[in-house]
Amino acid sequence: MKKITVDAKAFAEAMNKVSRVLKKSALPILEEIAVSVKDGRCTLAATDMDTWLAAELPVCGDDLSFVFQRTKDVMKACAHFEGKLALTLDTEGKKNWKLELHCGQRAATFTAASYEDYPECRTVENDASLRVNAAELFRSVERVRYAVQRADPSTNPKAACIQFRGNRIFSLDGRRMACDTQPDTVFPLPCLLSGDALVHLKAFGDCEVTMQVDERAVCFSSGTIKLYARRYGADTYDPDTAIPQKYQEVITVRTDELIRELTYLKECAGVCAYPYVRFAGENLSMNAPSGHLATHVSMSGRGDMVVGFDLRYMLEALKQFRKEPEVHLKLSGIYTPIVIEAEERSDFALVLPVRLREERAA
């Protein structure tokens, strides 16, 4: 019989943070949180084998370790506890151990399993490190992750990754790219990381974290939280090679107006295999199964270049800047990338043009 006491609220908050990694799995143990107590420190950990998230907090009592068997039910109980929480672990049974929780007049009993079958947390063995603000890094990740290739069983995992290179964080799928810059930052090594793993950066809040990189993984750590993300390689793209060096037209347009009119085209077009928009002057038009659709948007800096773009990709790129009053669309040619930027922003989006039917026939 082993026993620990811990602050109930801190324990519940730690469980909530690490539980965000849990997902449905063919291995039931990966749907549970593991607990390990040693030398007065309690570590709660969760993993899906590609991502590990661990939270640490102080406890009093014995060294012990176990794995919850009904994590969701334990979390429901812990949400009602306040003050000092006592956990008593009875390991007399061979298969299912008994775990008793006591907090004030409230108590709950659950089963627990041995820790020995739980996957060992990754470690990072490298001095390549960097101090970064977790909230700023998460903001950059959220800006660009829409442009990764959609993951499915046939997708190369690397194609669904966010890339880190120099001071750039970016993603691309061969048709568009979203890129942000971290000022005064140079990442230790170029790497590719899953966007699903990087979502868990929000567990750190606005803390400064240490980012460590080795050949297999990247670790983000603060005083009490650690996030390990599998590294999918170092073969990153150079985003600067995709950016045109000069532009024939730099167009300024109200962001909300352009999004509104493109949304009109999208909703009226319905299901369309090739939702290609013809952008001529201030006019936007497209051919859809239902017929021909057209609208126009007021803008400055517009010339006579006619370009085509995929409606879906342009709308997603513009939503990267939806809170900005204006955006700049930069055109260097009818077959070169369309660059989207906003004033005083460190990020940009890039959408490849499409060749319109009338141009193919010419």
ABEGO torsion letter per residue (X at the ends): XBBBBBBAAAAAAAAAAAAAABBBBABAAAABBBBBBBGGBBBBBBBAGABBBBBBBBBBEBBBBBBBABAAAAAAAAAABBEBBBBBBBAABAABBBBBBBBEABBBBBBBBBAAABBBBBBBBBABBBBBBAAAAAAAAAAAAAABBBBBAABBAAAABBBBBEABBBBBAGABBBBBBBBGBBBABBBBBBAAAAAAAAAAEABBBBBBBBAABBBBBBAABBBBBBBAEABBBBAAAABBABBABBBBBBAAAAAAAAAAAAAAAEBBABBBBBBBEABBBBBBAAEBBBBBBBBBGBBABBBBBBAAAAAAAAAAAAABABBBBBBAEAABBBBBBBBGBABBBBBBBBBBAAAAAX
